Structure formats: structure tokens, C-alpha cells
């Protein structure tokens, strides 16, 4: 979206891509479930990082 002033000069540009047909994401889980999910995802990330670390160590 480009916003212009009365002289046609650009005064603001919004470059965020949005899907006009997307439905709003609403999370109805309990706060504890959301935290547990975040912790689980963090564990997955750490496992992947440890795999990468091992691969790097093998090649060093």
C-alpha cells in the first residue's frame, strides 16, 4: 500500500504481504498448553542444533 500526499508524493509505504482471504488465527489453548508447546519446539530446535554441531565437529 502506498500513501501519497495532496501533491502525489509518497509519504508512506507498507510492504507487508497479506493474504486477503486468510482467516484470523485465534489460539484457544490454555496458557500452560501454549508454554508447553513453545518448550517442545525449543527442544526440537536444540536437537537440530546439536546435530549440526556434531556434523561440524566431524569435519573439523
N, C-alpha and C positions, 0 to 999 in steps of 0.2 A: 504494500500500500504506500503510495506516495502522496504526501500532503503538500500543497502549494499555497503560497500567499496570494493576495489580490493581483500582484504583478506577474504571477505564474512561476515565481522562483520556488524551488524545492526547499521546504523548511523542515521536513521530517520524512524519514523512510523506515518502514517496518519490513524487514527482510525475513521474518519468521514464516516458515512454511506451515500452513494449517490445512487440514482436510476438512472442507466444509460439511462433509457428510458423516464425520466421526461423531460418535456419541460420547458424552462426557464420562470420564472414568470416575466411578464412585467406589470407594473401598469400604465395604460394610463389615469388615472383620473387626474383632476386638483389638484394642491397642496391644495387648500381650501377643496376639497372633501376628500382628504386623511386625513387632520387635523380633519374635521368633523367626519369622520369615527372613528378615534382614540379617540376622545372625547366621542362618543357614546359608544364605547367599554369600556372606562374608567367608564362611568356611570353604565354600566351593572355590571362591577366588583364591584363598590362601593355598588350597590344594593345587590349583593350577600353577600358581607362582612357585610353589615348592618343586613341581615337576620341571618348570622352566629352569629353576636354579640348578637342579640335578643335571639337566642337559647341558647347561653352560659349564658346570664343573667337569663333566666328562670331556669336553672339548678343550679345556684349559691345560 
